[in-house]
Amino acid sequence: MTKPDISMTEEELDAYLLEQRIVRLATADEEGTPHVVPLWFVWHEGGMFLNSTLGNVTVENMLRSGTATGVVDSGEAYDELRGATIAGGIERLGDFAPDGVERAWSEKYLGGNEPPYRRWKNRSWFRLVPRSIASWDFRKIPEAQAGRS
């Protein structure tokens, strides 16, 4: 018997990632020990954009390994759970985000106001370029089970 498909479509995944506010970003240190932190992000043109402070553990791990995995999830009750795991390569973009990313960041988190990190030292933009994405939407379970019968 095949497992019911409760993954999100590409359109559903894009809409979901555009509305969600926090990714739990996992990196690994030199010994392979996981390090997980919550970060704000912007999903833009199939990539996850992050802004963080140079020198922190997460950034050092990303720069050393060139990889990270993020989990974005939501829901309280079992039949509301949905989310995505996004694994891939990390690109350091420097002081400036690509066109549209900083504006989306400002709208999403700051009510359209200028981002304060422009005044902070040692900030950088990063892009998580997905190599693999796994998604789930438990709200689809009844329909998936019915289709399997």
C-alpha positions as CSV (number, residue, x, y, z in Angstrom):
1,M,0.0,0.0,0.0
2,T,1.4,3.4,-0.9
3,K,1.7,6.2,1.5
4,P,-0.8,9.0,1.1
5,D,0.7,12.2,-0.4
6,I,0.3,15.1,1.9
7,S,3.0,17.3,0.5
8,M,2.3,20.8,-0.6
9,T,2.2,21.7,-4.3
10,E,4.8,24.2,-5.5
11,E,2.2,27.0,-5.4
12,E,1.1,26.0,-1.9
13,L,4.7,25.9,-0.7
14,D,5.5,29.3,-2.1
15,A,2.5,30.9,-0.5
16,Y,3.2,29.2,2.8
17,L,6.9,30.3,2.9
18,L,5.9,33.8,2.0
19,E,3.6,34.1,5.0
20,Q,5.7,32.3,7.6
21,R,8.0,34.4,9.8
22,I,10.6,32.1,11.4
23,V,12.9,29.4,10.2
24,R,14.8,27.1,12.6
25,L,18.1,27.0,10.8
26,A,20.4,24.1,11.5
27,T,24.2,24.2,10.9
28,A,26.9,21.9,12.2
29,D,30.2,22.7,13.9
30,E,33.5,21.1,12.9
31,E,32.7,17.9,14.9
32,G,29.3,17.6,13.3
33,T,27.4,18.8,16.4
34,P,24.1,20.4,15.3
35,H,23.5,24.1,16.1
36,V,19.9,25.3,15.6
37,V,18.7,28.9,15.9
38,P,15.4,30.7,15.0
39,L,15.8,33.4,12.3
40,W,13.7,35.7,10.3
41,F,13.7,35.0,6.6
42,V,12.3,36.1,3.3
43,W,11.3,33.5,0.6
44,H,12.0,35.1,-2.7
45,E,12.3,33.5,-6.2
46,G,12.9,30.0,-4.8
47,G,15.5,31.0,-2.3
48,M,15.6,31.7,1.4
49,F,17.2,35.0,2.3
50,L,18.7,35.5,5.8
51,N,20.4,38.5,7.5
52,S,22.8,37.8,10.4
53,T,25.8,39.0,12.2
54,L,29.3,38.0,11.1
55,G,31.2,36.0,13.6
56,N,28.3,34.3,15.3
57,V,28.3,30.5,15.5
58,T,25.6,30.0,12.9
59,V,27.4,32.2,10.4
60,E,30.8,30.6,11.1
61,N,29.3,27.2,10.6
62,M,27.6,28.3,7.3
63,L,30.7,29.9,5.9
64,R,32.9,26.8,6.8
65,S,30.6,24.1,5.5
66,G,28.6,26.1,2.8
67,T,25.4,24.3,3.9
68,A,22.4,24.6,6.2
69,T,19.0,23.1,6.7
70,G,15.9,25.1,7.7
71,V,12.6,23.9,9.1
72,V,9.5,26.2,8.8
73,D,6.5,24.7,10.5
74,S,3.1,25.7,12.0
75,G,0.0,24.3,13.6
76,E,-1.1,23.5,17.1
77,A,-3.4,20.4,16.7
78,Y,-2.2,17.3,14.9
79,D,-4.6,17.8,11.9
80,E,-3.3,21.4,11.4
81,L,0.4,20.7,11.2
82,R,2.2,21.8,8.1
83,G,5.7,22.8,7.1
84,A,8.8,22.3,5.0
85,T,12.4,21.2,5.5
86,I,14.8,23.0,3.1
87,A,18.3,21.8,2.7
88,G,21.0,23.3,0.5
89,G,24.0,25.5,-0.1
90,I,24.7,28.8,1.5
91,E,25.8,31.9,-0.5
92,R,27.1,34.9,1.3
93,L,25.7,38.0,-0.5
94,G,27.4,40.7,1.5
95,D,25.9,44.0,2.7
96,F,23.1,44.2,0.2
97,A,20.2,42.0,-0.6
98,P,19.0,41.4,-4.2
99,D,16.3,43.6,-5.6
100,G,13.0,43.1,-3.8
101,V,14.4,41.1,-0.9
102,E,15.1,44.0,1.5
103,R,11.7,45.6,0.6
104,A,9.9,42.3,1.3
105,W,11.9,42.0,4.6
106,S,10.8,45.5,5.6
107,E,7.2,44.9,4.8
108,K,7.1,41.5,6.5
109,Y,8.8,42.4,9.8
110,L,9.0,46.2,10.1
111,G,5.7,47.6,8.7
112,G,7.6,49.0,5.7
113,N,10.1,50.9,7.8
114,E,13.8,51.0,7.1
115,P,15.6,48.0,8.4
116,P,17.7,48.9,11.5
117,Y,20.6,46.5,10.6
118,R,21.9,49.1,8.1
119,R,23.2,50.9,11.2
120,W,24.6,47.8,12.8
121,K,28.2,46.6,12.3
122,N,29.2,43.3,10.7
123,R,25.8,42.3,9.2
124,S,25.6,40.3,6.0
125,W,22.9,38.8,3.8
126,F,22.9,35.0,3.0
127,R,20.8,32.9,0.6
128,L,19.9,29.3,1.3
129,V,19.7,27.8,-2.2
130,P,17.5,24.6,-1.9
131,R,19.0,21.3,-3.0
132,S,16.0,19.5,-1.5
133,I,12.7,20.4,-0.1
134,A,10.3,18.2,1.8
135,S,6.9,19.5,2.8
136,W,3.8,18.3,4.6
137,D,0.3,19.5,5.2
138,F,-1.6,17.3,7.7
139,R,-4.8,19.1,6.7
140,K,-4.6,16.9,3.6
141,I,-4.7,13.6,5.4
142,P,-8.5,12.9,5.2
143,E,-8.5,13.6,1.4
144,A,-5.3,11.6,0.8
145,Q,-6.7,8.6,2.8
146,A,-10.0,8.8,1.0
147,G,-8.2,8.8,-2.4
148,R,-6.2,5.7,-1.4
149,S,-9.4,3.7,-0.6
